[in-house]
Amino acid sequence: MSELFKDIEARSRLAGANKLEILLFNLGIDPHSRRTETFGINVFKVREVMRAPEITRAPEMPPAVVGMVSLRGLLVPVIDLAQYAGMSPESRPEILIVTEYNGNTQGFLVQNVDTILRLEWSSIRLPPEMLGTRLGGLVTAVTELEDGRLVMLLDVEKVLSETSHFDDETLFTGIKPLNLENHCVFFVDDSHVARKQITQTLDALGLRHLSAANGKAGWEKLQKIAQQAERLQQPVSNYIQAILTDIEMPEMDGYVLTKLIKSDPRFSGLPVIMHSSLSSVSNQILGKNIGVDAYVPKFEPHALADTLAALLLGKGQS
């Protein structure tokens, strides 16, 4: 199965066309629906899929972290997704999905994997509020397959934030206000965890902020801001001074959103920062090619704060 994921660079060609590939898998029986539900994860984040090697248990690990495995000399923490999501496995999970986020590698234990599907981001929707509440915000998007199945895309960032240090309040220690009280940052991200951390970073910087939960909603809000600025015969830069966007988002991804912003003269000169857990060099190069002014990995508040300071204070960004 690992052969499926060798050509990561080639998959970057899907980005910018509002397309993605997702790996389908299941976690066992949902105790509420009594069905085996289908879940998905963006292939961009998957490095390989394998039968789980022997897992070394360790004391005092976070909930759902069942231990670690050695993969070619690298110690990789293993998270039991069924346990985390409250599912009932039909048998002992033996499939390991190895993923990379922000350069960190971890494995997710699942019941089994199905197939890889290529989809349009426009076919992927935000989950109904009731579903999000029942699964504790674990599902970040939903799409329907041709066979009628609903696929739930997991908010892996939420999983990692609760099984690692990503939600540690000390991450924001030392971030100082920029004394730019009239400056506003517009940010777009579909992950509740990421939005919370961005908000904390902007609050620590003393910056006002507006937000949207996906690229389509973000573009619609930006259009309204631009229209208001036109009516008052003012530049958009009087209302917002920087835009921060995720890459992976339902309905419209960050690449397409950035293209729209950079091709609209009303937003001329407004810096766009790509803020993502996709750590591939190809992702960063593609962002630069469509006009992104800076690229910042997620869950690094100080890096985000430094980048915003450089752009907003006019120091430039390399």
Secondary structure, DSSP 4 states (H G I P E B T S, - for coil): -GGGGS-HHHHTTTTTTTEEEEEEEE-SB-TTT-SB-EEEEEGGGEEEEEE--PPBP-TTPPTTEEEEEEETTEEEEEEEHHHHHT-B-SS---EEEEEEETTEEEEEEESEEEEEEEEEGGG-BPPPHHHHHHTTT-EEEEEE-TTS-EEEEE-HHHHHHHHSSTT-GGGGTT----S-TT-EEEEE-S-HHHHHHHHHHHHHHT-EEEEESSHHHHHHHHHHHHHHHHHTT--GGGT-SEEEE-S--SSS-HHHHHHHHHH-GGGTT--EEEEES---HHHHHHHHHTT-SEEEETT-HHHHHHHHHHHHTT----
